[in-house]
Amino acid sequence: MANNRNPQAPNDLKLDVSSDVANGTYSNLAIISHSPSEIILDFAQMLPGTPNATVRSRVIMNPIHAKRLLAALNDNLQKFEHNFGPIVEPKAPVNTDTVPYDILGKA
């Protein structure tokens, strides 16, 4: 049986995603570290008013893949901003003391 797929064509890639992975993992904090041969991305979740963050996912990749990820992320952010407008970062962190309690989930 002949394989007519071009392994270089990105549209031919088929991904199998299990239901637990398909739901995704929320992260509001990323920690990046490295060794001479690996880049480690820890995606964590930190709740307001708590001193600790919980790592929800760790991705380990080689530096070449990390550089490709950086380029792909930059490309996608440019496309996002082209379609939806600029992403504006806040000038200062949100002060949780001034945010209403019901927004923070503190009733």
C-alpha positions in Angstrom: 0.0 0.0 0.0 1.5 3.3 -1.0 1.6 6.2 1.3 0.8 9.4 -0.6 1.1 11.7 2.3 3.9 14.2 2.3 5.5 14.1 5.8 6.4 17.8 5.4 2.8 19.0 4.9 1.5 20.3 8.2 -2.2 19.8 7.2 -1.6 16.0 7.0 -0.8 15.7 10.7 -3.4 13.8 12.6 -3.5 14.3 16.3 -5.0 11.8 18.7 -6.1 13.7 21.8 -7.5 11.8 24.8 -10.5 13.3 26.6 -8.6 14.3 29.7 -6.0 16.2 27.6 -8.6 17.7 25.3 -10.1 19.6 28.2 -6.9 21.5 28.7 -5.1 22.7 31.7 -5.4 26.3 33.0 -2.2 28.1 33.7 -1.6 31.7 34.8 2.1 31.2 35.6 5.0 29.7 33.5 8.4 29.0 34.8 11.2 28.3 32.2 14.4 26.7 33.1 17.1 24.9 31.1 20.1 22.6 31.0 22.7 22.5 28.2 20.4 20.0 26.3 16.9 20.7 27.5 14.4 23.5 27.9 11.8 22.9 30.7 8.5 24.7 30.8 6.5 24.4 34.0 2.9 25.6 33.6 1.5 26.4 37.0 -1.7 27.8 38.6 -1.5 30.4 41.4 -4.6 31.5 43.2 -5.0 35.0 44.5 -3.9 35.5 48.0 -1.9 32.3 48.2 1.9 32.1 48.4 2.2 28.8 46.5 1.7 27.8 42.9 0.9 24.3 41.8 2.6 23.0 38.7 -0.2 21.6 36.5 2.0 20.5 33.5 5.6 20.2 32.6 6.9 20.1 29.0 10.5 19.2 28.3 12.0 19.8 24.9 15.3 20.2 23.2 16.5 23.8 22.4 15.8 23.4 18.6 12.1 22.6 19.3 11.9 25.4 21.9 13.2 27.9 19.3 10.6 26.6 16.8 7.9 26.9 19.5 9.0 30.5 20.1 8.7 31.3 16.4 5.4 29.6 16.1 4.0 31.4 19.2 5.2 34.7 17.9 3.6 34.1 14.5 0.3 33.1 16.1 0.3 36.1 18.4 0.9 38.4 15.4 -2.1 36.7 13.6 -4.2 37.0 16.7 -3.5 40.8 17.1 -4.1 41.3 13.4 -7.6 39.7 13.7 -8.6 41.0 17.2 -6.4 44.0 17.9 -3.4 44.5 20.1 -2.9 42.6 23.3 -2.4 45.2 26.0 -0.5 44.2 29.2 -1.5 45.9 32.4 1.1 48.5 33.6 1.1 47.0 37.1 -0.1 43.8 38.7 -3.7 43.8 39.9 -3.9 44.7 43.5 -6.3 42.0 45.0 -7.0 44.3 48.0 -8.9 46.7 45.7 -10.7 44.1 43.6 -14.3 43.4 44.9 -14.5 40.2 46.9 -17.2 38.6 44.7 -14.9 38.8 41.7 -12.2 37.0 43.6 -14.6 34.3 44.8 -14.5 35.5 48.4 -18.0 36.0 49.6 
